[in-house]
């Protein structure tokens, strides 16, 4: 099965394996993994939030994402200004 490349608005790439994702998707599954459980008291002022780390779903690296390289002409990843196959 061939998965088509869809242009990303704000792409990020894993520095370890090259996995590309939308920056907006990093806050949810499968990219966010709970690292510390917060303290949840009955009094709202005493609560501490859970802490999460960003994880690459392909290689398992923690916090590996950096900006992806975009095309200089169309500013897209992957490039959409040239036809596929060239």
C-alpha positions as CSV (number, residue, x, y, z in Angstrom):
1,X,0.0,0.0,0.0
2,X,1.4,3.4,-1.0
3,X,0.7,6.2,1.4
4,X,0.5,9.6,-0.5
5,X,2.5,12.5,0.8
6,X,0.2,15.3,2.0
7,X,1.7,18.8,2.3
8,X,2.2,19.9,5.9
9,X,1.4,23.4,7.1
10,X,4.1,23.3,9.8
11,X,6.2,20.2,9.4
12,X,8.7,18.8,11.9
13,X,11.1,15.9,11.3
14,X,12.6,13.4,13.7
15,X,16.4,14.0,13.8
16,X,17.0,10.3,14.4
17,X,14.9,8.5,11.8
18,X,13.4,11.2,9.6
19,X,9.7,10.7,10.5
20,X,7.7,13.8,9.5
21,X,4.7,15.1,11.4
22,X,2.6,18.3,11.8
23,X,3.7,20.4,14.7
24,X,0.1,20.6,15.9
25,X,-0.2,16.8,16.2
26,X,2.8,16.5,18.6
27,X,0.6,17.3,21.6
28,X,-1.6,14.1,21.2
29,X,-1.2,10.4,20.7
30,X,1.0,8.8,19.4
31,X,3.5,11.6,19.9
32,X,2.9,12.6,23.5
33,X,3.9,10.2,26.3
34,X,3.3,10.9,30.0
35,X,6.6,11.2,31.9
36,X,5.4,12.3,35.3
37,X,2.0,12.0,36.9
38,X,1.0,15.2,38.6
39,X,-0.3,15.6,42.1
40,X,-4.1,15.8,42.1
41,X,-5.7,17.1,45.3
42,X,-9.3,18.0,46.0
43,X,-8.3,21.7,46.4
44,X,-7.7,23.1,42.9
45,X,-4.9,25.5,44.0
46,X,-2.8,22.6,45.3
47,X,-2.8,20.5,42.1
48,X,0.2,20.0,39.8
49,X,-0.3,19.0,36.2
50,X,0.9,15.8,34.5
51,X,4.1,16.2,32.5
52,X,4.5,14.8,29.0
53,X,7.5,14.3,26.6
54,X,7.3,14.2,22.8
55,X,8.2,10.8,21.4
56,X,8.7,9.6,17.8
57,X,6.3,6.8,17.1
58,X,8.7,5.1,14.6
59,X,12.0,5.0,16.5
60,X,11.0,5.9,20.1
61,X,13.4,8.8,20.5
62,X,12.4,11.4,23.1
63,X,12.1,15.1,22.0
64,X,13.7,14.5,18.6
65,X,11.7,16.8,16.4
66,X,13.2,19.8,14.6
67,X,11.9,21.9,11.8
68,X,11.6,20.0,8.5
69,X,13.3,21.2,5.3
70,X,10.8,23.0,3.1
71,X,11.0,23.9,-0.6
72,X,12.5,27.3,-1.1
73,X,10.0,28.1,-3.9
74,X,6.7,26.8,-2.6
75,X,7.5,26.6,1.1
76,X,5.9,23.2,1.3
77,X,7.0,19.7,2.5
78,X,7.1,17.7,0.4
79,X,7.6,20.1,-2.6
80,X,4.4,20.6,-4.5
81,X,5.7,22.9,-7.3
82,X,7.2,20.1,-9.3
83,X,5.3,17.0,-10.6
84,X,6.0,13.7,-8.8
85,X,8.5,11.4,-10.5
86,X,10.8,14.1,-11.8
